[in-house]
Amino acid sequence: MSEGGVTEERRPETPAEVNGAATVFVVLGKQLKLLREKAGLNQREFGGLVGYGPDQISAVERGVRTPRPEFLQRADEILQAGGLFTEVIPQVEEAMSRARTRHPEWYRSYAAMEAEAVELHHYSNHAVQGLLQTEEYARAVFAKRRPFLSEETIEKRVADRLSRQQLFERLPAPVVSYVLEEVVLDRPIGGPRVHAGQLRRLLDVGTMRNVEIQVMPTRLQEHPNMDGAFNLLVPRGYPQVAYTEIQGYPRLITDAEEVRKIADRYGIMRAMALPPLETRTLIETKLETL
């Protein structure tokens, strides 16, 4: 425990640091930022051209996110880098094959399954689920956590959260669905600007063919699940499992009957929630009123 009651946590290595590629990615990120700015593009504009969100571009430029080979190929073409990015693709592919994300000991088994899952389903009732969070939203969540986290720990956790989002780019793509309570869309975590960016992120992810986002309206008088948030996932080659985390106590559920009950609740919620197109309209309406 450090001065001021701020909890200190040893910073685990990022995937790039594990295999010694951290410096390469930092340099690559700096070069990307320099050429992007030289081309007169901001992060959102450039991200639109390469299929990344602005938070993902920011993470790549800071060296905390591994740039995928297809991203480097497209960036080289758009920024007319003359092979600066394509030449390092073999090294990036090697780094990605050797990389493994470092998480707290209790979380590693779930994180490994999440990274390779063929299906992921999430129910959120307090905040946007981590895989959907923007960088600024995630930072706001960790910054206000009690007891306070150190700045180093906040940055490490934000980087880890962003690195997990690479599963959206994986091929073959996993099947992903979300049921969000409507209050999640209304809670302005981080303030109006961050909140607006998060709603736009939901709209962006919602356009992916393998992702469905649904909202559970607050007006409903019945609810099949009052027991808190949870994740359901189907690991490659294994039966479906569930994961919950309440007041700092994580639980990976593998018992078939317990998992079945949670999956049953999730199915009922999906039937009660707004369909994806109506959910999109609701999010757009809330964004317009900010």
Rosetta blueprint (number, residue, H / E / L):
1 M L
2 S L
3 E H
4 G H
5 G H
6 V L
7 T E
8 E L
9 E L
10 R L
11 R L
12 P L
13 E L
14 T L
15 P H
16 A H
17 E H
18 V H
19 N L
20 G L
21 A L
22 A H
23 T H
24 V H
25 F H
26 V H
27 V H
28 L H
29 G H
30 K H
31 Q H
32 L H
33 K H
34 L H
35 L H
36 R H
37 E H
38 K H
39 A L
40 G L
41 L L
42 N L
43 Q H
44 R H
45 E H
46 F H
47 G H
48 G H
49 L H
50 V H
51 G L
52 Y L
53 G L
54 P H
55 D H
56 Q H
57 I H
58 S H
59 A H
60 V H
61 E H
62 R L
63 G L
64 V L
65 R L
66 T L
67 P L
68 R L
69 P H
70 E H
71 F H
72 L H
73 Q H
74 R H
75 A H
76 D H
77 E H
78 I H
79 L L
80 Q L
81 A L
82 G L
83 G L
84 L L
85 F L
86 T H
87 E H
88 V H
89 I H
90 P H
91 Q H
92 V H
93 E H
94 E H
95 A H
96 M H
97 S H
98 R H
99 A L
100 R L
101 T L
102 R L
103 H L
104 P L
105 E H
106 W H
107 Y H
108 R H
109 S H
110 Y H
111 A H
112 A H
113 M H
114 E H
115 A H
116 E H
117 A L
118 V L
119 E E
120 L E
121 H E
122 H E
123 Y E
124 S E
125 N L
126 H L
127 A L
128 V L
129 Q L
130 G H
131 L H
132 L H
133 Q L
134 T L
135 E H
136 E H
137 Y H
138 A H
139 R H
140 A H
141 V H
142 F H
143 A H
144 K L
145 R L
146 R L
147 P L
148 F L
149 L E
150 S L
151 E H
152 E H
153 T H
154 I H
155 E H
156 K H
157 R H
158 V H
159 A H
160 D H
161 R H
162 L H
163 S H
164 R H
165 Q H
166 Q H
167 L H
168 F H
169 E H
170 R L
171 L L
172 P L
173 A L
174 P L
175 V E
176 V E
177 S E
178 Y E
179 V E
180 L E
181 E E
182 E H
183 V H
184 V H
185 L H
186 D H
187 R L
188 P L
189 I L
190 G L
191 G L
192 P H
193 R H
194 V H
195 H H
196 A H
197 G H
198 Q H
199 L H
200 R H
201 R H
202 L H
203 L H
204 D H
205 V H
206 G H
207 T L
208 M L
209 R L
210 N L
211 V E
212 E E
213 I E
214 Q E
215 V E
216 M E
217 P L
218 T L
219 R L
220 L L
221 Q L
222 E L
223 H L
224 P L
225 N L
226 M L
227 D L
228 G L
229 A L
230 F E
231 N E
232 L E
233 L E
234 V E
235 P L
236 R L
237 G L
238 Y L
239 P L
240 Q L
241 V E
242 A E
243 Y E
244 T E
245 E E
246 I E
247 Q L
248 G L
249 Y E
250 P E
251 R E
252 L E
253 I E
254 T L
255 D L
256 A H
257 E H
258 E H
259 V H
260 R H
261 K H
262 I H
263 A H
264 D H
265 R H
266 Y H
267 G H
268 I H
269 M H
270 R H
271 A H
272 M H
273 A L
274 L L
275 P L
276 P H
277 L H
278 E H
279 T H
280 R H
281 T H
282 L H
283 I H
284 E H
285 T H
286 K H
287 L H
288 E H
289 T L
290 L L
